């Protein structure tokens, strides 16, 4: 289950980063496009952080 969660977060993070970078760099004709691209990049980075944290975390021992 942890692997599936990490895989979904990784895929969503990569797609969000691609959309955000595309909007931020190539498609932004107004300031709101730049802001939306920046928000998408932050969301994508947080999804990638969640994926790596969940994948490489070890279970707690009681």
PDB file with SEQRES, HELIX, SHEET and CRYST1 records, atoms N, CA, C and O in Angstrom:
SEQRES   1 A   62  UNK UNK UNK UNK UNK UNK UNK UNK UNK UNK UNK UNK UNK          
SEQRES   2 A   62  UNK UNK UNK UNK UNK UNK UNK UNK UNK UNK UNK UNK UNK          
SEQRES   3 A   62  UNK UNK UNK UNK UNK UNK UNK UNK UNK UNK UNK UNK UNK          
SEQRES   4 A   62  UNK UNK UNK UNK UNK UNK UNK UNK UNK UNK UNK UNK UNK          
SEQRES   5 A   62  UNK UNK UNK UNK UNK UNK UNK UNK UNK UNK                      
HELIX    1 AA1 UNK A    2  UNK A   25  1                                  24    
HELIX    2 AA2 UNK A   31  UNK A   56  1                                  26    
CRYST1    1.000    1.000    1.000  90.00  90.00  90.00 P 1           1          
ATOM      1  N   UNK A   1       0.823  -1.190   0.000  1.00  0.00           N  
ATOM      2  CA  UNK A   1       0.000   0.000   0.000  1.00  0.00           C  
ATOM      3  C   UNK A   1       0.870   1.259   0.000  1.00  0.00           C  
ATOM      4  O   UNK A   1       0.542   2.262  -0.634  1.00  0.00           O  
ATOM      5  N   UNK A   2       1.993   1.177   0.732  1.00  0.00           N  
ATOM      6  CA  UNK A   2       2.899   2.323   0.780  1.00  0.00           C  
ATOM      7  C   UNK A   2       3.514   2.588  -0.599  1.00  0.00           C  
ATOM      8  O   UNK A   2       3.731   3.740  -0.974  1.00  0.00           O  
ATOM      9  N   UNK A   3       3.790   1.532  -1.338  1.00  0.00           N  
ATOM     10  CA  UNK A   3       4.365   1.687  -2.673  1.00  0.00           C  
ATOM     11  C   UNK A   3       3.369   2.320  -3.626  1.00  0.00           C  
ATOM     12  O   UNK A   3       3.733   3.173  -4.435  1.00  0.00           O  
ATOM     13  N   UNK A   4       2.116   1.904  -3.533  1.00  0.00           N  
ATOM     14  CA  UNK A   4       1.081   2.479  -4.394  1.00  0.00           C  
ATOM     15  C   UNK A   4       0.876   3.960  -4.074  1.00  0.00           C  
ATOM     16  O   UNK A   4       0.754   4.778  -4.986  1.00  0.00           O  
ATOM     17  N   UNK A   5       0.838   4.306  -2.800  1.00  0.00           N  
ATOM     18  CA  UNK A   5       0.691   5.696  -2.377  1.00  0.00           C  
ATOM     19  C   UNK A   5       1.846   6.537  -2.912  1.00  0.00           C  
ATOM     20  O   UNK A   5       1.633   7.640  -3.416  1.00  0.00           O  
ATOM     21  N   UNK A   6       3.052   6.024  -2.805  1.00  0.00           N  
ATOM     22  CA  UNK A   6       4.218   6.757  -3.288  1.00  0.00           C  
ATOM     23  C   UNK A   6       4.195   6.908  -4.805  1.00  0.00           C  
ATOM     24  O   UNK A   6       4.556   7.958  -5.336  1.00  0.00           O  
ATOM     25  N   UNK A   7       3.769   5.855  -5.495  1.00  0.00           N  
ATOM     26  CA  UNK A   7       3.707   5.924  -6.951  1.00  0.00           C  
ATOM     27  C   UNK A   7       2.687   6.956  -7.419  1.00  0.00           C  
ATOM     28  O   UNK A   7       2.966   7.733  -8.332  1.00  0.00           O  
ATOM     29  N   UNK A   8       1.521   6.969  -6.808  1.00  0.00           N  
ATOM     30  CA  UNK A   8       0.490   7.945  -7.182  1.00  0.00           C  
ATOM     31  C   UNK A   8       0.975   9.362  -6.890  1.00  0.00           C  
ATOM     32  O   UNK A   8       0.808  10.253  -7.723  1.00  0.00           O  
ATOM     33  N   UNK A   9       1.568   9.580  -5.733  1.00  0.00           N  
ATOM     34  CA  UNK A   9       2.087  10.905  -5.407  1.00  0.00           C  
ATOM     35  C   UNK A   9       3.207  11.320  -6.350  1.00  0.00           C  
ATOM     36  O   UNK A   9       3.298  12.489  -6.726  1.00  0.00           O  
ATOM     37  N   UNK A  10       4.054  10.384  -6.734  1.00  0.00           N  
ATOM     38  CA  UNK A  10       5.144  10.699  -7.652  1.00  0.00           C  
ATOM     39  C   UNK A  10       4.615  11.104  -9.028  1.00  0.00           C  
ATOM     40  O   UNK A  10       5.090  12.077  -9.613  1.00  0.00           O  
ATOM     41  N   UNK A  11       3.636  10.364  -9.544  1.00  0.00           N  
ATOM     42  CA  UNK A  11       3.074  10.673 -10.867  1.00  0.00           C  
ATOM     43  C   UNK A  11       2.354  12.018 -10.843  1.00  0.00           C  
ATOM     44  O   UNK A  11       2.529  12.830 -11.752  1.00  0.00           O  
ATOM     45  N   UNK A  12       1.551  12.258  -9.820  1.00  0.00           N  
ATOM     46  CA  UNK A  12       0.835  13.534  -9.721  1.00  0.00           C  
ATOM     47  C   UNK A  12       1.825  14.680  -9.546  1.00  0.00           C  
ATOM     48  O   UNK A  12       1.629  15.757 -10.110  1.00  0.00           O  
ATOM     49  N   UNK A  13       2.875  14.464  -8.780  1.00  0.00           N  
ATOM     50  CA  UNK A  13       3.884  15.501  -8.591  1.00  0.00           C  
ATOM     51  C   UNK A  13       4.613  15.854  -9.873  1.00  0.00           C  
ATOM     52  O   UNK A  13       4.823  17.032 -10.162  1.00  0.00           O  
ATOM     53  N   UNK A  14       4.999  14.852 -10.642  1.00  0.00           N  
ATOM     54  CA  UNK A  14       5.691  15.108 -11.909  1.00  0.00           C  
ATOM     55  C   UNK A  14       4.776  15.846 -12.883  1.00  0.00           C  
ATOM     56  O   UNK A  14       5.204  16.801 -13.532  1.00  0.00           O  
ATOM     57  N   UNK A  15       3.518  15.413 -12.990  1.00  0.00           N  
ATOM     58  CA  UNK A  15       2.579  16.091 -13.885  1.00  0.00           C  
ATOM     59  C   UNK A  15       2.337  17.529 -13.460  1.00  0.00           C  
ATOM     60  O   UNK A  15       2.267  18.426 -14.300  1.00  0.00           O  
ATOM     61  N   UNK A  16       2.209  17.750 -12.168  1.00  0.00           N  
ATOM     62  CA  UNK A  16       2.006  19.105 -11.673  1.00  0.00           C  
ATOM     63  C   UNK A  16       3.226  19.980 -11.933  1.00  0.00           C  
ATOM     64  O   UNK A  16       3.086  21.150 -12.288  1.00  0.00           O  
ATOM     65  N   UNK A  17       4.415  19.423 -11.757  1.00  0.00           N  
ATOM     66  CA  UNK A  17       5.625  20.187 -12.061  1.00  0.00           C  
ATOM     67  C   UNK A  17       5.708  20.539 -13.542  1.00  0.00           C  
ATOM     68  O   UNK A  17       6.081  21.658 -13.892  1.00  0.00           O  
ATOM     69  N   UNK A  18       5.365  19.602 -14.407  1.00  0.00           N  
ATOM     70  CA  UNK A  18       5.402  19.887 -15.839  1.00  0.00           C  
ATOM     71  C   UNK A  18       4.400  20.958 -16.225  1.00  0.00           C  
ATOM     72  O   UNK A  18       4.723  21.860 -16.996  1.00  0.00           O  
ATOM     73  N   UNK A  19       3.198  20.870 -15.703  1.00  0.00           N  
ATOM     74  CA  UNK A  19       2.179  21.876 -16.002  1.00  0.00           C  
ATOM     75  C   UNK A  19       2.594  23.232 -15.443  1.00  0.00           C  
ATOM     76  O   UNK A  19       2.461  24.256 -16.113  1.00  0.00           O  
ATOM     77  N   UNK A  20       3.095  23.232 -14.213  1.00  0.00           N  
ATOM     78  CA  UNK A  20       3.516  24.486 -13.600  1.00  0.00           C  
ATOM     79  C   UNK A  20       4.678  25.135 -14.308  1.00  0.00           C  
ATOM     80  O   UNK A  20       4.673  26.347 -14.525  1.00  0.00           O  
ATOM     81  N   UNK A  21       5.678  24.351 -14.673  1.00  0.00           N  
ATOM     82  CA  UNK A  21       6.823  24.915 -15.388  1.00  0.00           C  
ATOM     83  C   UNK A  21       6.435  25.395 -16.782  1.00  0.00           C  
ATOM     84  O   UNK A  21       6.925  26.424 -17.249  1.00  0.00           O  
ATOM     85  N   UNK A  22       5.559  24.652 -17.440  1.00  0.00           N  
ATOM     86  CA  UNK A  22       5.083  25.093 -18.754  1.00  0.00           C  
ATOM     87  C   UNK A  22       4.319  26.395 -18.663  1.00  0.00           C  
ATOM     88  O   UNK A  22       4.502  27.285 -19.494  1.00  0.00           O  
ATOM     89  N   UNK A  23       3.472  26.515 -17.668  1.00  0.00           N  
ATOM     90  CA  UNK A  23       2.721  27.744 -17.481  1.00  0.00           C  
ATOM     91  C   UNK A  23       3.623  28.882 -17.040  1.00  0.00           C  
ATOM     92  O   UNK A  23       3.466  30.018 -17.486  1.00  0.00           O  
ATOM     93  N   UNK A  24       4.550  28.579 -16.180  1.00  0.00           N  
ATOM     94  CA  UNK A  24       5.453  29.595 -15.639  1.00  0.00           C  
ATOM     95  C   UNK A  24       6.426  30.118 -16.697  1.00  0.00           C  
ATOM     96  O   UNK A  24       6.694  31.318 -16.747  1.00  0.00           O  
ATOM     97  N   UNK A  25       6.946  29.244 -17.528  1.00  0.00           N  
ATOM     98  CA  UNK A  25       7.993  29.658 -18.470  1.00  0.00           C  
ATOM     99  C   UNK A  25       7.497  29.998 -19.871  1.00  0.00           C  
ATOM    100  O   UNK A  25       7.950  30.980 -20.460  1.00  0.00           O  
ATOM    101  N   UNK A  26       6.581  29.209 -20.410  1.00  0.00           N  
ATOM    102  CA  UNK A  26       6.274  29.338 -21.826  1.00  0.00           C  
ATOM    103  C   UNK A  26       4.907  29.945 -22.129  1.00  0.00           C  
ATOM    104  O   UNK A  26       4.759  30.653 -23.125  1.00  0.00           O  
ATOM    105  N   UNK A  27       3.925  29.686 -21.305  1.00  0.00           N  
ATOM    106  CA  UNK A  27       2.565  30.065 -21.658  1.00  0.00           C  
ATOM    107  C   UNK A  27       2.057  31.280 -20.899  1.00  0.00           C  
ATOM    108  O   UNK A  27       0.902  31.665 -21.081  1.00  0.00           O  
ATOM    109  N   UNK A  28       2.861  31.885 -20.072  1.00  0.00           N  
ATOM    110  CA  UNK A  28       2.363  32.977 -19.238  1.00  0.00           C  
ATOM    111  C   UNK A  28       2.431  34.302 -19.990  1.00  0.00           C  
ATOM    112  O   UNK A  28       3.509  34.828 -20.266  1.00  0.00           O  
ATOM    113  N   UNK A  29       1.265  34.819 -20.309  1.00  0.00           N  
ATOM    114  CA  UNK A  29       1.187  36.116 -20.971  1.00  0.00           C  
ATOM    115  C   UNK A  29       0.762  37.208 -20.002  1.00  0.00           C  
ATOM    116  O   UNK A  29       0.804  38.389 -20.349  1.00  0.00           O  
ATOM    117  N   UNK A  30       0.361  36.843 -18.815  1.00  0.00           N  
ATOM    118  CA  UNK A  30      -0.056  37.822 -17.817  1.00  0.00           C  
ATOM    119  C   UNK A  30       0.437  37.381 -16.444  1.00  0.00           C  
ATOM    120  O   UNK A  30       0.855  36.235 -16.272  1.00  0.00           O  
ATOM    121  N   UNK A  31       0.392  38.276 -15.478  1.00  0.00           N  
ATOM    122  CA  UNK A  31       0.909  37.934 -14.142  1.00  0.00           C  
ATOM    123  C   UNK A  31       0.145  36.801 -13.455  1.00  0.00           C  
ATOM    124  O   UNK A  31       0.736  36.052 -12.677  1.00  0.00           O  
ATOM    125  N   UNK A  32      -1.133  36.662 -13.720  1.00  0.00           N  
ATOM    126  CA  UNK A  32      -1.887  35.580 -13.075  1.00  0.00           C  
ATOM    127  C   UNK A  32      -1.418  34.213 -13.567  1.00  0.00           C  
ATOM    128  O   UNK A  32      -1.470  33.246 -12.808  1.00  0.00           O  
ATOM    129  N   UNK A  33      -0.967  34.107 -14.799  1.00  0.00           N  
ATOM    130  CA  UNK A  33      -0.406  32.856 -15.307  1.00  0.00           C  
ATOM    131  C   UNK A  33       0.893  32.499 -14.617  1.00  0.00           C  
ATOM    132  O   UNK A  33       1.170  31.327 -14.361  1.00  0.00           O  
ATOM    133  N   UNK A  34       1.686  33.511 -14.318  1.00  0.00           N  
ATOM    134  CA  UNK A  34       2.940  33.270 -13.609  1.00  0.00           C  
ATOM    135  C   UNK A  34       2.660  32.792 -12.185  1.00  0.00           C  
ATOM    136  O   UNK A  34       3.325  31.884 -11.686  1.00  0.00           O  
ATOM    137  N   UNK A  35       1.679  33.404 -11.539  1.00  0.00           N  
ATOM    138  CA  UNK A  35       1.327  33.002 -10.171  1.00  0.00           C  
ATOM    139  C   UNK A  35       0.762  31.580 -10.171  1.00  0.00           C  
ATOM    140  O   UNK A  35       1.108  30.778  -9.303  1.00  0.00           O  
ATOM    141  N   UNK A  36      -0.098  31.266 -11.131  1.00  0.00           N  
ATOM    142  CA  UNK A  36      -0.660  29.915 -11.210  1.00  0.00           C  
ATOM    143  C   UNK A  36       0.430  28.883 -11.477  1.00  0.00           C  
ATOM    144  O   UNK A  36       0.382  27.782 -10.929  1.00  0.00           O  
ATOM    145  N   UNK A  37       1.401  29.219 -12.303  1.00  0.00           N  
ATOM    146  CA  UNK A  37       2.522  28.318 -12.541  1.00  0.00           C  
ATOM    147  C   UNK A  37       3.356  28.104 -11.297  1.00  0.00           C  
ATOM    148  O   UNK A  37       3.791  26.986 -11.020  1.00  0.00           O  
ATOM    149  N   UNK A  38       3.582  29.168 -10.546  1.00  0.00           N  
ATOM    150  CA  UNK A  38       4.329  29.035  -9.305  1.00  0.00           C  
ATOM    151  C   UNK A  38       3.607  28.180  -8.277  1.00  0.00           C  
ATOM    152  O   UNK A  38       4.230  27.385  -7.572  1.00  0.00           O  
ATOM    153  N   UNK A  39       2.295  28.343  -8.192  1.00  0.00           N  
ATOM    154  CA  UNK A  39       1.507  27.521  -7.268  1.00  0.00           C  
ATOM    155  C   UNK A  39       1.542  26.056  -7.684  1.00  0.00           C  
ATOM    156  O   UNK A  39       1.654  25.175  -6.832  1.00  0.00           O  
ATOM    157  N   UNK A  40       1.449  25.788  -8.975  1.00  0.00           N  
ATOM    158  CA  UNK A  40       1.498  24.407  -9.465  1.00  0.00           C  
ATOM    159  C   UNK A  40       2.862  23.777  -9.193  1.00  0.00           C  
ATOM    160  O   UNK A  40       2.941  22.587  -8.886  1.00  0.00           O  
ATOM    161  N   UNK A  41       3.924  24.552  -9.300  1.00  0.00           N  
ATOM    162  CA  UNK A  41       5.264  24.037  -9.006  1.00  0.00           C  
ATOM    163  C   UNK A  41       5.386  23.695  -7.518  1.00  0.00           C  
ATOM    164  O   UNK A  41       5.966  22.669  -7.162  1.00  0.00           O  
ATOM    165  N   UNK A  42       4.844  24.548  -6.656  1.00  0.00           N  
ATOM    166  CA  UNK A  42       4.895  24.271  -5.215  1.00  0.00           C  
ATOM    167  C   UNK A  42       4.076  23.025  -4.880  1.00  0.00           C  
ATOM    168  O   UNK A  42       4.510  22.200  -4.076  1.00  0.00           O  
ATOM    169  N   UNK A  43       2.905  22.882  -5.483  1.00  0.00           N  
ATOM    170  CA  UNK A  43       2.078  21.699  -5.251  1.00  0.00           C  
ATOM    171  C   UNK A  43       2.798  20.441  -5.741  1.00  0.00           C  
ATOM    172  O   UNK A  43       2.799  19.419  -5.054  1.00  0.00           O  
ATOM    173  N   UNK A  44       3.408  20.511  -6.922  1.00  0.00           N  
ATOM    174  CA  UNK A  44       4.146  19.363  -7.442  1.00  0.00           C  
ATOM    175  C   UNK A  44       5.322  18.984  -6.575  1.00  0.00           C  
ATOM    176  O   UNK A  44       5.583  17.800  -6.361  1.00  0.00           O  
ATOM    177  N   UNK A  45       6.036  19.980  -6.073  1.00  0.00           N  
ATOM    178  CA  UNK A  45       7.172  19.690  -5.186  1.00  0.00           C  
ATOM    179  C   UNK A  45       6.707  19.056  -3.883  1.00  0.00           C  
ATOM    180  O   UNK A  45       7.378  18.172  -3.351  1.00  0.00           O  
ATOM    181  N   UNK A  46       5.572  19.497  -3.366  1.00  0.00           N  
ATOM    182  CA  UNK A  46       5.078  18.895  -2.122  1.00  0.00           C  
ATOM    183  C   UNK A  46       4.612  17.458  -2.346  1.00  0.00           C  
ATOM    184  O   UNK A  46       4.779  16.618  -1.462  1.00  0.00           O  
ATOM    185  N   UNK A  47       4.031  17.158  -3.508  1.00  0.00           N  
ATOM    186  CA  UNK A  47       3.656  15.774  -3.812  1.00  0.00           C  
ATOM    187  C   UNK A  47       4.889  14.893  -3.948  1.00  0.00           C  
ATOM    188  O   UNK A  47       4.884  13.752  -3.485  1.00  0.00           O  
ATOM    189  N   UNK A  48       5.946  15.402  -4.574  1.00  0.00           N  
ATOM    190  CA  UNK A  48       7.177  14.623  -4.680  1.00  0.00           C  
ATOM    191  C   UNK A  48       7.814  14.405  -3.315  1.00  0.00           C  
ATOM    192  O   UNK A  48       8.358  13.333  -3.050  1.00  0.00           O  
ATOM    193  N   UNK A  49       7.753  15.408  -2.447  1.00  0.00           N  
ATOM    194  CA  UNK A  49       8.274  15.258  -1.091  1.00  0.00           C  
ATOM    195  C   UNK A  49       7.488  14.195  -0.327  1.00  0.00           C  
ATOM    196  O   UNK A  49       8.076  13.373   0.375  1.00  0.00           O  
ATOM    197  N   UNK A  50       6.155  14.211  -0.463  1.00  0.00           N  
ATOM    198  CA  UNK A  50       5.337  13.187   0.180  1.00  0.00           C  
ATOM    199  C   UNK A  50       5.683  11.791  -0.323  1.00  0.00           C  
ATOM    200  O   UNK A  50       5.754  10.843   0.458  1.00  0.00           O  
ATOM    201  N   UNK A  51       5.898  11.671  -1.630  1.00  0.00           N  
ATOM    202  CA  UNK A  51       6.210  10.364  -2.204  1.00  0.00           C  
ATOM    203  C   UNK A  51       7.534   9.833  -1.673  1.00  0.00           C  
ATOM    204  O   UNK A  51       7.625   8.662  -1.303  1.00  0.00           O  
ATOM    205  N   UNK A  52       8.552  10.670  -1.631  1.00  0.00           N  
ATOM    206  CA  UNK A  52       9.852  10.195  -1.162  1.00  0.00           C  
ATOM    207  C   UNK A  52       9.841   9.923   0.335  1.00  0.00           C  
ATOM    208  O   UNK A  52      10.480   8.977   0.796  1.00  0.00           O  
ATOM    209  N   UNK A  53       9.122  10.741   1.099  1.00  0.00           N  
ATOM    210  CA  UNK A  53       9.042  10.513   2.541  1.00  0.00           C  
ATOM    211  C   UNK A  53       8.323   9.209   2.851  1.00  0.00           C  
ATOM    212  O   UNK A  53       8.759   8.443   3.711  1.00  0.00           O  
ATOM    213  N   UNK A  54       7.230   8.960   2.156  1.00  0.00           N  
ATOM    214  CA  UNK A  54       6.465   7.727   2.403  1.00  0.00           C  
ATOM    215  C   UNK A  54       7.234   6.485   1.946  1.00  0.00           C  
ATOM    216  O   UNK A  54       7.152   5.435   2.584  1.00  0.00           O  
ATOM    217  N   UNK A  55       7.965   6.600   0.863  1.00  0.00           N  
ATOM    218  CA  UNK A  55       8.673   5.451   0.335  1.00  0.00           C  
ATOM    219  C   UNK A  55       9.874   5.060   1.181  1.00  0.00           C  
ATOM    220  O   UNK A  55      10.144   3.875   1.374  1.00  0.00           O  
ATOM    221  N   UNK A  56      10.594   6.053   1.683  1.00  0.00           N  
ATOM    222  CA  UNK A  56      11.836   5.763   2.396  1.00  0.00           C  
ATOM    223  C   UNK A  56      11.704   5.787   3.909  1.00  0.00           C  
ATOM    224  O   UNK A  56      12.704   5.672   4.617  1.00  0.00           O  
ATOM    225  N   UNK A  57      10.488   5.935   4.415  1.00  0.00           N  
ATOM    226  CA  UNK A  57      10.328   5.925   5.866  1.00  0.00           C  
ATOM    227  C   UNK A  57      10.230   4.500   6.359  1.00  0.00           C  
ATOM    228  O   UNK A  57       9.661   3.635   5.693  1.00  0.00           O  
ATOM    229  N   UNK A  58      10.784   4.267   7.519  1.00  0.00           N  
ATOM    230  CA  UNK A  58      10.707   2.933   8.110  1.00  0.00           C  
ATOM    231  C   UNK A  58       9.579   2.919   9.145  1.00  0.00           C  
ATOM    232  O   UNK A  58       9.294   3.947   9.760  1.00  0.00           O  
ATOM    233  N   UNK A  59       8.949   1.790   9.339  1.00  0.00           N  
ATOM    234  CA  UNK A  59       7.860   1.738  10.326  1.00  0.00           C  
ATOM    235  C   UNK A  59       8.402   1.918  11.740  1.00  0.00           C  
ATOM    236  O   UNK A  59       9.506   1.479  12.064  1.00  0.00           O  
ATOM    237  N   UNK A  60       7.597   2.573  12.571  1.00  0.00           N  
ATOM    238  CA  UNK A  60       8.005   2.800  13.959  1.00  0.00           C  
ATOM    239  C   UNK A  60       7.854   1.523  14.766  1.00  0.00           C  
ATOM    240  O   UNK A  60       6.893   0.771  14.605  1.00  0.00           O  
ATOM    241  N   UNK A  61       8.820   1.301  15.629  1.00  0.00           N  
ATOM    242  CA  UNK A  61       8.764   0.134  16.503  1.00  0.00           C  
ATOM    243  C   UNK A  61       8.330   0.587  17.894  1.00  0.00           C  
ATOM    244  O   UNK A  61       8.858   1.561  18.429  1.00  0.00           O  
ATOM    245  N   UNK A  62       7.379  -0.115  18.467  1.00  0.00           N  
ATOM    246  CA  UNK A  62       6.882   0.269  19.796  1.00  0.00           C  
ATOM    247  C   UNK A  62       7.632  -0.447  20.887  1.00  0.00           C  
ATOM    248  O   UNK A  62       7.347  -0.244  22.067  1.00  0.00           O  
TER     249      UNK A  62                                                      
END                                                                             
